[in-house]
């Protein structure tokens, strides 16, 4: 949908635009919704007016710093990424962490539980939804997952 929002905008002009197409704003709205989580959004905008102001600021900031073609490339590059065929060839230690409120990589699909056993030296952690998690954005919140990462790295120092 993000790609369609941009490509479907006549201002995109096949990627040869001179100013960012309006479809970029619609694409960013989808990204905002999918990349966050309800608890985060409620905390940042607890009232209608504060939510409207927060979302407007977020969109205006992202619109000013995002290029439509770059965003399309990023999203398209992730559409067919599937490392599952080679998981049994991974020999290095792996720590896979997700948060329960991740809308982009929803844990309720059970992919990690099904696939991580194929990785010889892997551990999967599912962090429960909390005031600290940020949906998909939890991966940028080291304070949320450092309690798992620290011991993982420390064990690497002692691994054969």
OpenMM code with the backbone's topology and positions (N, CA, C; nanometers):
from openmm import Vec3, app, unit

residues = "UNK UNK UNK UNK UNK UNK UNK UNK UNK UNK UNK UNK UNK UNK UNK UNK UNK UNK UNK UNK UNK UNK UNK UNK UNK UNK UNK UNK UNK UNK UNK UNK UNK UNK UNK UNK UNK UNK UNK UNK UNK UNK UNK UNK UNK UNK UNK UNK UNK UNK UNK UNK UNK UNK UNK UNK UNK UNK UNK UNK UNK UNK UNK UNK UNK UNK UNK UNK UNK UNK UNK UNK UNK UNK UNK UNK UNK UNK UNK UNK UNK UNK UNK UNK UNK UNK UNK UNK UNK UNK UNK UNK UNK UNK UNK UNK UNK UNK UNK UNK UNK UNK UNK UNK UNK UNK UNK UNK UNK UNK UNK UNK UNK UNK UNK UNK UNK UNK UNK UNK UNK UNK UNK UNK UNK UNK UNK UNK UNK UNK UNK UNK UNK UNK UNK UNK UNK UNK UNK UNK UNK UNK UNK UNK UNK UNK UNK UNK UNK UNK UNK UNK UNK UNK UNK UNK UNK UNK UNK UNK".split()
positions = [
    Vec3(0.0818, -0.1201, 0.0000),
    Vec3(0.0000, 0.0000, 0.0000),
    Vec3(0.0859, 0.1261, 0.0000),
    Vec3(0.1989, 0.1196, 0.0682),
    Vec3(0.2894, 0.2349, 0.0710),
    Vec3(0.3379, 0.2657, -0.0706),
    Vec3(0.3794, 0.1626, -0.1414),
    Vec3(0.4262, 0.1799, -0.2788),
    Vec3(0.3122, 0.2317, -0.3669),
    Vec3(0.1943, 0.1731, -0.3505),
    Vec3(0.0783, 0.2159, -0.4301),
    Vec3(0.0408, 0.3614, -0.4038),
    Vec3(0.0504, 0.4052, -0.2777),
    Vec3(0.0195, 0.5454, -0.2457),
    Vec3(0.1091, 0.6410, -0.3235),
    Vec3(0.2349, 0.6038, -0.3375),
    Vec3(0.3296, 0.6909, -0.4076),
    Vec3(0.3132, 0.6783, -0.5586),
    Vec3(0.3167, 0.5558, -0.6082),
    Vec3(0.3059, 0.5353, -0.7535),
    Vec3(0.1716, 0.5799, -0.8097),
    Vec3(0.0676, 0.5733, -0.7292),
    Vec3(-0.0655, 0.6121, -0.7754),
    Vec3(-0.0879, 0.7619, -0.7800),
    Vec3(0.0051, 0.8379, -0.7289),
    Vec3(-0.0058, 0.9839, -0.7283),
    Vec3(0.0480, 1.0375, -0.8607),
    Vec3(-0.0342, 1.1117, -0.9360),
    Vec3(0.0134, 1.1668, -1.0632),
    Vec3(0.1377, 1.2547, -1.0472),
    Vec3(0.1552, 1.3138, -0.9293),
    Vec3(0.2738, 1.3969, -0.9044),
    Vec3(0.4028, 1.3143, -0.8977),
    Vec3(0.3920, 1.1829, -0.8821),
    Vec3(0.5107, 1.0984, -0.8764),
    Vec3(0.5828, 1.0985, -1.0110),
    Vec3(0.5095, 1.1063, -1.1172),
    Vec3(0.5630, 1.1172, -1.2538),
    Vec3(0.6660, 1.0088, -1.2847),
    Vec3(0.6315, 0.8858, -1.2495),
    Vec3(0.7216, 0.7750, -1.2776),
    Vec3(0.8531, 0.7832, -1.2025),
    Vec3(0.8561, 0.8583, -1.0956),
    Vec3(0.9778, 0.8740, -1.0162),
    Vec3(1.0612, 0.9934, -1.0564),
    Vec3(1.0127, 1.0702, -1.1542),
    Vec3(1.0860, 1.1857, -1.2064),
    Vec3(1.0266, 1.3161, -1.1554),
    Vec3(0.9896, 1.3198, -1.0298),
    Vec3(0.9251, 1.4369, -0.9718),
    Vec3(1.0280, 1.5451, -0.9369),
    Vec3(0.9797, 1.6680, -0.9293),
    Vec3(1.0681, 1.7777, -0.8903),
    Vec3(1.0434, 1.8191, -0.7454),
    Vec3(0.9287, 1.7818, -0.6919),
    Vec3(0.9002, 1.7983, -0.5493),
    Vec3(0.8297, 1.6706, -0.5040),
    Vec3(0.8381, 1.6433, -0.3758),
    Vec3(0.7840, 1.5180, -0.3245),
    Vec3(0.6353, 1.5042, -0.3590),
    Vec3(0.5951, 1.3898, -0.4126),
    Vec3(0.4543, 1.3702, -0.4459),
    Vec3(0.3682, 1.3642, -0.3187),
    Vec3(0.2446, 1.4073, -0.3314),
    Vec3(0.1519, 1.4057, -0.2172),
    Vec3(0.1297, 1.2645, -0.1654),
    Vec3(0.1416, 1.1648, -0.2530),
    Vec3(0.1233, 1.0263, -0.2117),
    Vec3(0.2214, 0.9835, -0.1047),
    Vec3(0.3329, 1.0532, -0.0928),
    Vec3(0.4294, 1.0235, 0.0121),
    Vec3(0.3655, 1.0433, 0.1486),
    Vec3(0.2838, 1.1444, 0.1631),
    Vec3(0.2192, 1.1698, 0.2933),
    Vec3(0.1270, 1.0540, 0.3306),
    Vec3(0.0498, 1.0048, 0.2342),
    Vec3(-0.0373, 0.8895, 0.2615),
    Vec3(0.0465, 0.7669, 0.2977),
    Vec3(0.1580, 0.7475, 0.2276),
    Vec3(0.2467, 0.6356, 0.2569),
    Vec3(0.3020, 0.6470, 0.3993),
    Vec3(0.3392, 0.7673, 0.4385),
    Vec3(0.3915, 0.7884, 0.5738),
    Vec3(0.2842, 0.7652, 0.6797),
    Vec3(0.1597, 0.7951, 0.6468),
    Vec3(0.0508, 0.7676, 0.7415),
    Vec3(0.0403, 0.6177, 0.7687),
    Vec3(0.0535, 0.5375, 0.6643),
    Vec3(0.0527, 0.3923, 0.6828),
    Vec3(0.1729, 0.3476, 0.7650),
    Vec3(0.2863, 0.4043, 0.7353),
    Vec3(0.4075, 0.3699, 0.8085),
    Vec3(0.3948, 0.4068, 0.9566),
    Vec3(0.3351, 0.5199, 0.9840),
    Vec3(0.3123, 0.5622, 1.1226),
    Vec3(0.2271, 0.4598, 1.1959),
    Vec3(0.1188, 0.4198, 1.1341),
    Vec3(0.0258, 0.3265, 1.1976),
    Vec3(0.0888, 0.1889, 1.2164),
    Vec3(0.1520, 0.1363, 1.1130),
    Vec3(0.2082, 0.0015, 1.1207),
    Vec3(0.3322, -0.0046, 1.2092),
    Vec3(0.4086, 0.1017, 1.2148),
    Vec3(0.5352, 0.0993, 1.2865),
    Vec3(0.5256, 0.1290, 1.4344),
    Vec3(0.4109, 0.1710, 1.4800),
    Vec3(0.3957, 0.2056, 1.6203),
    Vec3(0.3093, 0.1011, 1.6901),
    Vec3(0.2509, 0.1388, 1.8015),
    Vec3(0.1654, 0.0488, 1.8781),
    Vec3(0.0651, 0.1326, 1.9571),
    Vec3(-0.0517, 0.0780, 1.9855),
    Vec3(-0.1558, 0.1552, 2.0543),
    Vec3(-0.1129, 0.2171, 2.1866),
    Vec3(-0.0384, 0.1436, 2.2698),
    Vec3(0.0030, 0.2020, 2.3979),
    Vec3(0.0927, 0.3233, 2.3779),
    Vec3(0.1814, 0.3151, 2.2808),
    Vec3(0.2716, 0.4261, 2.2511),
    Vec3(0.1899, 0.5455, 2.2026),
    Vec3(0.1028, 0.5206, 2.1076),
    Vec3(0.0227, 0.6293, 2.0512),
    Vec3(-0.0650, 0.6937, 2.1578),
    Vec3(-0.1236, 0.6132, 2.2459),
    Vec3(-0.2071, 0.6681, 2.3528),
    Vec3(-0.1247, 0.7531, 2.4492),
    Vec3(-0.0044, 0.7080, 2.4802),
    Vec3(0.0816, 0.7832, 2.5720),
    Vec3(0.1251, 0.9161, 2.5096),
    Vec3(0.1559, 0.9155, 2.3794),
    Vec3(0.2037, 1.0366, 2.3132),
    Vec3(0.0917, 1.1332, 2.2771),
    Vec3(-0.0279, 1.0813, 2.2646),
    Vec3(-0.1421, 1.1666, 2.2310),
    Vec3(-0.2657, 1.1201, 2.3042),
    Vec3(-0.2747, 1.1475, 2.4345),
    Vec3(-0.3842, 1.0945, 2.5153),
    Vec3(-0.5211, 1.1581, 2.4883),
    Vec3(-0.5225, 1.2728, 2.4254),
    Vec3(-0.6505, 1.3362, 2.3918),
    Vec3(-0.6583, 1.3515, 2.2398),
    Vec3(-0.7773, 1.3804, 2.1911),
    Vec3(-0.7930, 1.3981, 2.0460),
    Vec3(-0.7006, 1.5073, 1.9942),
    Vec3(-0.6989, 1.6210, 2.0626),
    Vec3(-0.6176, 1.7331, 2.0144),
    Vec3(-0.4678, 1.7043, 2.0233),
    Vec3(-0.4245, 1.6419, 2.1328),
    Vec3(-0.2815, 1.6120, 2.1446),
    Vec3(-0.2415, 1.5031, 2.0453),
    Vec3(-0.3302, 1.4083, 2.0180),
    Vec3(-0.3010, 1.3050, 1.9180),
    Vec3(-0.2902, 1.3679, 1.7795),
    Vec3(-0.3836, 1.4550, 1.7467),
    Vec3(-0.3785, 1.5236, 1.6171),
    Vec3(-0.2484, 1.6026, 1.6025),
    Vec3(-0.2105, 1.6733, 1.7075),
    Vec3(-0.0878, 1.7538, 1.7023),
    Vec3(0.0352, 1.6647, 1.6878),
    Vec3(0.0397, 1.5551, 1.7644),
    Vec3(0.1548, 1.4648, 1.7569),
    Vec3(0.1666, 1.4039, 1.6174),
    Vec3(0.0570, 1.3538, 1.5655),
    Vec3(0.0593, 1.2901, 1.4334),
    Vec3(0.0988, 1.3908, 1.3258),
    Vec3(0.0454, 1.5112, 1.3335),
    Vec3(0.0799, 1.6152, 1.2356),
    Vec3(0.2286, 1.6466, 1.2399),
    Vec3(0.2836, 1.6635, 1.3612),
    Vec3(0.4280, 1.6903, 1.3750),
    Vec3(0.5103, 1.5748, 1.3180),
    Vec3(0.4715, 1.4523, 1.3524),
    Vec3(0.5440, 1.3344, 1.3049),
    Vec3(0.5429, 1.3301, 1.1525),
    Vec3(0.4254, 1.3473, 1.0936),
    Vec3(0.4137, 1.3425, 0.9475),
    Vec3(0.4904, 1.4562, 0.8807),
    Vec3(0.4767, 1.5776, 0.9345),
    Vec3(0.5478, 1.6915, 0.8751),
    Vec3(0.6989, 1.6708, 0.8789),
    Vec3(0.7487, 1.6198, 0.9913),
    Vec3(0.8927, 1.5951, 1.0049),
    Vec3(0.9381, 1.4895, 0.9059),
    Vec3(0.8675, 1.3763, 0.9020),
    Vec3(0.9059, 1.2679, 0.8104),
    Vec3(0.8925, 1.3101, 0.6647),
    Vec3(0.7883, 1.3852, 0.6321),
    Vec3(0.7686, 1.4297, 0.4944),
    Vec3(0.8858, 1.5165, 0.4497),
    Vec3(0.9347, 1.5996, 0.5392),
    Vec3(1.0452, 1.6899, 0.5063),
    Vec3(1.1778, 1.6156, 0.4872),
    Vec3(1.1922, 1.4993, 0.5512),
    Vec3(1.3216, 1.4297, 0.5450),
    Vec3(1.3188, 1.2988, 0.4658),
    Vec3(1.2067, 1.2657, 0.4045),
    Vec3(1.1929, 1.1395, 0.3321),
    Vec3(1.1784, 1.1646, 0.1830),
    Vec3(1.2454, 1.0843, 0.1039),
    Vec3(1.2309, 1.0900, -0.0404),
    Vec3(1.1391, 0.9753, -0.0833),
    Vec3(1.0415, 1.0053, -0.1673),
    Vec3(0.9429, 0.9056, -0.2094),
    Vec3(1.0078, 0.7851, -0.2757),
    Vec3(1.1002, 0.8074, -0.3680),
    Vec3(1.1663, 0.6949, -0.4357),
    Vec3(1.2473, 0.6113, -0.3369),
    Vec3(1.3147, 0.6760, -0.2437),
    Vec3(1.3925, 0.6020, -0.1436),
    Vec3(1.3004, 0.5143, -0.0585),
    Vec3(1.1882, 0.5704, -0.0142),
    Vec3(1.0949, 0.4938, 0.0683),
    Vec3(1.0394, 0.3752, -0.0099),
    Vec3(1.0042, 0.3983, -0.1360),
    Vec3(0.9545, 0.2880, -0.2177),
    Vec3(1.0593, 0.1784, -0.2315),
    Vec3(1.1835, 0.2165, -0.2538),
    Vec3(1.2919, 0.1196, -0.2672),
    Vec3(1.3075, 0.0395, -0.1378),
    Vec3(1.3057, 0.1070, -0.0247),
    Vec3(1.3217, 0.0396, 0.1043),
    Vec3(1.2094, -0.0613, 0.1272),
    Vec3(1.0871, -0.0190, 0.1031),
    Vec3(0.9730, -0.1075, 0.1257),
    Vec3(0.9758, -0.2233, 0.0264),
    Vec3(1.0033, -0.1944, -0.0985),
    Vec3(1.0059, -0.2992, -0.2002),
    Vec3(1.1167, -0.4010, -0.1733),
    Vec3(1.2300, -0.3538, -0.1233),
    Vec3(1.3426, -0.4438, -0.0959),
    Vec3(1.3080, -0.5452, 0.0126),
    Vec3(1.2151, -0.5113, 0.1001),
    Vec3(1.1805, -0.6036, 0.2084),
    Vec3(1.0629, -0.6945, 0.1731),
    Vec3(0.9992, -0.6725, 0.0614),
    Vec3(0.8778, -0.7473, 0.0285),
    Vec3(0.9007, -0.8950, 0.0036),
    Vec3(1.0122, -0.9323, -0.0543),
    Vec3(1.0341, -1.0735, -0.0847),
    Vec3(1.1540, -1.1322, -0.0096),
    Vec3(1.1961, -1.0648, 0.0950),
    Vec3(1.3082, -1.1155, 0.1750),
    Vec3(1.2607, -1.2383, 0.2521),
    Vec3(1.3264, -1.3500, 0.2304),
    Vec3(1.2899, -1.4742, 0.2973),
    Vec3(1.4135, -1.5613, 0.3144),
    Vec3(1.4764, -1.5534, 0.4298),
    Vec3(1.5981, -1.6321, 0.4515),
    Vec3(1.5704, -1.7765, 0.4926),
    Vec3(1.4449, -1.8174, 0.4986),
    Vec3(1.4108, -1.9477, 0.5564),
    Vec3(1.4774, -2.0659, 0.4880),
    Vec3(1.5026, -2.0601, 0.3586),
    Vec3(1.5622, -2.1730, 0.2879),
    Vec3(1.7039, -2.2035, 0.3349),
    Vec3(1.7717, -2.1066, 0.3914),
    Vec3(1.9120, -2.1264, 0.4307),
    Vec3(1.9336, -2.1241, 0.5816),
    Vec3(1.8304, -2.1260, 0.6600),
    Vec3(1.8471, -2.1160, 0.8049),
    Vec3(1.9309, -2.2292, 0.8629),
    Vec3(1.9205, -2.3462, 0.8076),
    Vec3(1.9969, -2.4585, 0.8600),
    Vec3(2.1462, -2.4459, 0.8328),
    Vec3(2.1850, -2.3516, 0.7489),
    Vec3(2.3274, -2.3293, 0.7198),
    Vec3(2.3904, -2.2247, 0.8126),
    Vec3(2.3100, -2.1579, 0.8919),
    Vec3(2.3621, -2.0563, 0.9846),
    Vec3(2.4306, -2.1279, 1.1007),
    Vec3(2.5575, -2.0953, 1.1223),
    Vec3(2.6335, -2.1625, 1.2287),
    Vec3(2.6753, -2.0677, 1.3411),
    Vec3(2.6618, -1.9400, 1.3211),
    Vec3(2.6989, -1.8438, 1.4244),
    Vec3(2.5852, -1.8298, 1.5254),
    Vec3(2.6158, -1.7872, 1.6464),
    Vec3(2.5098, -1.7646, 1.7441),
    Vec3(2.4151, -1.6536, 1.6967),
    Vec3(2.2872, -1.6747, 1.7201),
    Vec3(2.1850, -1.5792, 1.6780),
    Vec3(2.0925, -1.5504, 1.7957),
    Vec3(2.0658, -1.4237, 1.8165),
    Vec3(1.9658, -1.3823, 1.9136),
    Vec3(1.8593, -1.3064, 1.8372),
    Vec3(1.7405, -1.3614, 1.8323),
    Vec3(1.6284, -1.2974, 1.7631),
    Vec3(1.5330, -1.2447, 1.8685),
    Vec3(1.5041, -1.1148, 1.8607),
    Vec3(1.4171, -1.0509, 1.9593),
    Vec3(1.3041, -0.9797, 1.8862),
    Vec3(1.1840, -0.9966, 1.9363),
    Vec3(1.0688, -0.9238, 1.8832),
    Vec3(0.9838, -0.8795, 2.0013),
    Vec3(0.8979, -0.7835, 1.9764),
    Vec3(0.8052, -0.7413, 2.0807),
    Vec3(0.6642, -0.7865, 2.0418),
    Vec3(0.5858, -0.8175, 2.1409),
    Vec3(0.4522, -0.8716, 2.1181),
    Vec3(0.3599, -0.7734, 2.0465),
    Vec3(0.3942, -0.6458, 2.0482),
    Vec3(0.3082, -0.5459, 1.9836),
    Vec3(0.3600, -0.5033, 1.8460),
    Vec3(0.4447, -0.5861, 1.7843),
    Vec3(0.4991, -0.5551, 1.6521),
    Vec3(0.3966, -0.5905, 1.5441),
    Vec3(0.3404, -0.4897, 1.4811),
    Vec3(0.2391, -0.5072, 1.3767),
    Vec3(0.3026, -0.5494, 1.2443),
    Vec3(0.4265, -0.5075, 1.2196),
    Vec3(0.4939, -0.5392, 1.0941),
    Vec3(0.5433, -0.6835, 1.0937),
    Vec3(0.5954, -0.7307, 1.2070),
    Vec3(0.6370, -0.8700, 1.2235),
    Vec3(0.5543, -0.9308, 1.3370),
    Vec3(0.4269, -0.9575, 1.3103),
    Vec3(0.3369, -0.9993, 1.4182),
    Vec3(0.3707, -1.1381, 1.4730),
    Vec3(0.3999, -1.1459, 1.6025),
    Vec3(0.4376, -1.2746, 1.6604),
    Vec3(0.3251, -1.3774, 1.6569),
    Vec3(0.2026, -1.3339, 1.6499),
    Vec3(0.0922, -1.4298, 1.6502),
    Vec3(0.0891, -1.5194, 1.5263),
    Vec3(0.1689, -1.4856, 1.4247),
    Vec3(0.1794, -1.5730, 1.3074),
    Vec3(0.2616, -1.6989, 1.3374),
    Vec3(0.3411, -1.6955, 1.4445),
    Vec3(0.4180, -1.8131, 1.4853),
    Vec3(0.5379, -1.8440, 1.3979),
    Vec3(0.5817, -1.7487, 1.3168),
    Vec3(0.6952, -1.7742, 1.2273),
    Vec3(0.8229, -1.8062, 1.3032),
    Vec3(0.8518, -1.7297, 1.4057),
    Vec3(0.9768, -1.7509, 1.4787),
    Vec3(0.9754, -1.8866, 1.5498),
    Vec3(0.8645, -1.9205, 1.6108),
    Vec3(0.8566, -2.0489, 1.6805),
    Vec3(0.8767, -2.1652, 1.5824),
    Vec3(0.8308, -2.1487, 1.4603),
    Vec3(0.8449, -2.2530, 1.3592),
    Vec3(0.9852, -2.2553, 1.2974),
    Vec3(1.0450, -2.1378, 1.2768),
    Vec3(1.1701, -2.1310, 1.2017),
    Vec3(1.2966, -2.1297, 1.2871),
    Vec3(1.2925, -2.0696, 1.4046),
    Vec3(1.4155, -2.0538, 1.4832),
    Vec3(1.4779, -2.1883, 1.5217),
    Vec3(1.4014, -2.2959, 1.5404),
    Vec3(1.4668, -2.4245, 1.5701),
    Vec3(1.5581, -2.4747, 1.4577),
    Vec3(1.5428, -2.4223, 1.3388),
    Vec3(1.6290, -2.4616, 1.2270),
    Vec3(1.7673, -2.3967, 1.2350),
    Vec3(1.7818, -2.2961, 1.3175),
    Vec3(1.9105, -2.2290, 1.3355),
    Vec3(1.9787, -2.2940, 1.4562),
    Vec3(2.0933, -2.3543, 1.4316),
    Vec3(2.1588, -2.4393, 1.5312),
    Vec3(2.1865, -2.3707, 1.6647),
    Vec3(2.2302, -2.2491, 1.6619),
    Vec3(2.2716, -2.1810, 1.7860),
    Vec3(2.1910, -2.0533, 1.8054),
    Vec3(2.0595, -2.0694, 1.8020),
    Vec3(1.9731, -1.9516, 1.8091),
    Vec3(1.8842, -1.9529, 1.9332),
    Vec3(1.8496, -1.8340, 1.9732),
    Vec3(1.7555, -1.8143, 2.0828),
    Vec3(1.6577, -1.7066, 2.0393),
    Vec3(1.5316, -1.7284, 2.0678),
    Vec3(1.4268, -1.6319, 2.0337),
    Vec3(1.3653, -1.5785, 2.1618),
    Vec3(1.3552, -1.4474, 2.1686),
    Vec3(1.2935, -1.3802, 2.2820),
    Vec3(1.1742, -1.3002, 2.2305),
    Vec3(1.0600, -1.3194, 2.2926),
    Vec3(0.9423, -1.2375, 2.2631),
    Vec3(0.9161, -1.1507, 2.3853),
    Vec3(0.9362, -1.0217, 2.3683),
    Vec3(0.9171, -0.9276, 2.4781),
    Vec3(0.7685, -0.8931, 2.4869),
    Vec3(0.7089, -0.9110, 2.6030),
    Vec3(0.5666, -0.8785, 2.6173),
    Vec3(0.5404, -0.7287, 2.5963),
    Vec3(0.4223, -0.6979, 2.5488),
    Vec3(0.3807, -0.5587, 2.5339),
    Vec3(0.3845, -0.4908, 2.6705),
    Vec3(0.4401, -0.3715, 2.6722),
    Vec3(0.4476, -0.2961, 2.7975),
    Vec3(0.4541, -0.1476, 2.7650),
    Vec3(0.4652, -0.0691, 2.8673),
    Vec3(0.4819, 0.0755, 2.8494),
    Vec3(0.6155, 0.1081, 2.7834),
    Vec3(0.7080, 0.0139, 2.7840),
    Vec3(0.8405, 0.0370, 2.7268),
    Vec3(0.8504, -0.0026, 2.5802),
    Vec3(0.7652, -0.0962, 2.5351),
    Vec3(0.7742, -0.1400, 2.3963),
    Vec3(0.7131, -0.0347, 2.3051),
    Vec3(0.7518, -0.0415, 2.1771),
    Vec3(0.7087, 0.0587, 2.0791),
    Vec3(0.6596, -0.0063, 1.9503),
    Vec3(0.6002, -0.1241, 1.9600),
    Vec3(0.5630, -0.1929, 1.8377),
    Vec3(0.6884, -0.2281, 1.7601),
    Vec3(0.6828, -0.2137, 1.6287),
    Vec3(0.7988, -0.2456, 1.5451),
    Vec3(0.9199, -0.1607, 1.5845),
    Vec3(0.8950, -0.0415, 1.6335),
    Vec3(1.0031, 0.0484, 1.6730),
    Vec3(1.0791, 0.0043, 1.7964),
    Vec3(1.0377, -0.1030, 1.8612),
    Vec3(1.1095, -0.1515, 1.9793),
    Vec3(1.2535, -0.1868, 1.9459),
    Vec3(1.2791, -0.2227, 1.8208),
    Vec3(1.4173, -0.2584, 1.7848),
    Vec3(1.5128, -0.1406, 1.8014),
    Vec3(1.4612, -0.0195, 1.8080),
    Vec3(1.5481, 0.0964, 1.8286),
    Vec3(1.5534, 0.1389, 1.9751),
    Vec3(1.4887, 0.0638, 2.0625),
    Vec3(1.4840, 0.0971, 2.2052),
    Vec3(1.5683, -0.0032, 2.2835),
    Vec3(1.6981, 0.0184, 2.2846),
    Vec3(1.7911, -0.0767, 2.3467),
    Vec3(1.7577, -0.1028, 2.4936),
    Vec3(1.7043, -0.0052, 2.5620),
    Vec3(1.6717, -0.0241, 2.7031),
    Vec3(1.5714, -0.1369, 2.7236),
    Vec3(1.4918, -0.1650, 2.6223),
    Vec3(1.3895, -0.2685, 2.6328),
    Vec3(1.4496, -0.4087, 2.6183),
    Vec3(1.5506, -0.4238, 2.5334),
    Vec3(1.6042, -0.5571, 2.5059),
    Vec3(1.7468, -0.5802, 2.5538),
    Vec3(1.8083, -0.4811, 2.6171),
    Vec3(1.9485, -0.4966, 2.6576),
    Vec3(1.9680, -0.6070, 2.7614),
    Vec3(1.8664, -0.6360, 2.8419),
    Vec3(1.8805, -0.7422, 2.9422),
    Vec3(1.9012, -0.8793, 2.8772),
    Vec3(1.8607, -0.8957, 2.7529),
    Vec3(1.8820, -1.0200, 2.6788),
    Vec3(2.0098, -1.0132, 2.5958),
    Vec3(2.0384, -0.8944, 2.5455),
    Vec3(2.1533, -0.8768, 2.4570),
    Vec3(2.2857, -0.8852, 2.5330),
    Vec3(2.2920, -0.8238, 2.6496),
    Vec3(2.4152, -0.8249, 2.7289),
    Vec3(2.4649, -0.9653, 2.7571),
    Vec3(2.3832, -1.0527, 2.8146),
    Vec3(2.4276, -1.1897, 2.8403),
    Vec3(2.4608, -1.2677, 2.7114),
    Vec3(2.3893, -1.2380, 2.6027),
    Vec3(2.4182, -1.3028, 2.4749),
    Vec3(2.5589, -1.2681, 2.4295),
    Vec3(2.5948, -1.1405, 2.4360),
    Vec3(2.7284, -1.0956, 2.3942),
    Vec3(2.8344, -1.1502, 2.4902),
    Vec3(2.8053, -1.1481, 2.6180),
    Vec3(2.9013, -1.2005, 2.7170),
    Vec3(2.9298, -1.3479, 2.6918),
    Vec3(2.8294, -1.4238, 2.6546),
    Vec3(2.8489, -1.5673, 2.6286),
    Vec3(2.9343, -1.5882, 2.5035),
    Vec3(2.9328, -1.4944, 2.4109),
    Vec3(3.0158, -1.5073, 2.2911),
    Vec3(3.1634, -1.5067, 2.3260),
    Vec3(3.1992, -1.4309, 2.4302),
    Vec3(3.3390, -1.4250, 2.4734),
    Vec3(3.3888, -1.5583, 2.5265),
    Vec3(3.2972, -1.6434, 2.5726),
    Vec3(3.3343, -1.7712, 2.6333),
    Vec3(3.3034, -1.8873, 2.5413),
    Vec3(3.2520, -1.8611, 2.4246),
    Vec3(3.2152, -1.9691, 2.3314),
    Vec3(3.3391, -2.0234, 2.2629),
    Vec3(3.3371, -2.1526, 2.2337),
    Vec3(3.4537, -2.2123, 2.1660),
    Vec3(3.4704, -2.1614, 2.0257),
] * unit.nanometer
topology = app.Topology()
chain = topology.addChain("A")
for resn in residues:
    res = topology.addResidue(resn, chain)
    for name in ("N", "CA", "C"):
        topology.addAtom(name, app.Element.getBySymbol(name[0]), res)
